[in-house]
Amino acid sequence: MMARSVRSPVHQKRRQMRWTLPAFAALALTACPMPSIAQALTKCSAGQAVVDQEGRIGTVISQGSALCQVKYGTGETYGWIYWNLRPAPGGAQPVLPAANSKPPPKAVGPVADDPSVTVLRPATAHSRVYHAGSNGHFMISAEVNRAPIDFLVDTGASLVFLTADDARNAGIDLRGLNYTQLVSTGNGSVRAAPVVLSEIRVGDLSLDNVRAAVLDNLGQSVLGMSFLDRLKGFEMRAGSLTIDW
């Protein structure tokens, strides 16, 4: 099965993938409207032809979950929250992949101290693979300003979002925060206080001055696009997330 890869410099525009937890789905500033409920799916139904937010036609291959796995004619499979999908026009079907198409190479070599992580060799010296949990979501353990924080990876989130507890552990003075923004989530709008994180470290990877926000009543810190966009590339396929730097 072909994979969707992001392998371009930061300044080059690239298409963002959607892979979000329902409770934090569509995390973005309120300037981005939610899809029309009247036109969206109400659940994931395996075998249904759908149109995604980018206008592409695929087929749902999962059943019942809020996160629909959509397979495209190219062989790619993406995860979409059901309200980001619409039924495809009558008779529309995805284009089938060529019969002689080859699957992408597989990652090798589990990391001894963390079975959920795989380091790729020898394609690049700076690649790491994370495997989805039983709920289909990716978690990354990182350090923010040297404080350990577990993040949910969400490519639908425009920023890195911190819970109040994680922000406090990272040395952020909550009393000095200014909640000047509203963020739309699957559970409604919540207040957000913009911050800049001195450092986010994931293993050997370190990024300085990362844009982020502290959210009211957030139950899980989220690793969004203000972090992911600064990587050399990232890829999601078949229950694996690869990050390159």
Secondary structure, DSSP 8 states (H G I E B T S, - for coil): ---EEE-S-TTS---------GGGTT-EETTS----TTTS-SS--TT-EEE-TTS-EEEE---SSSEEEEEETTS-EEEEEGGG-EE--TT-------TT---------EETTEEEEEE--SS-SSEEEEE--TTS--EEEEEETTEEEEEEE-TT-SSEEE-HHHHHHTT--GGG----EEEEETTEEEEEEEEEEEEEEETTEEEEEEEEEEETT-SS-EE-HHHHTTSSEEEEETTEEEEE-
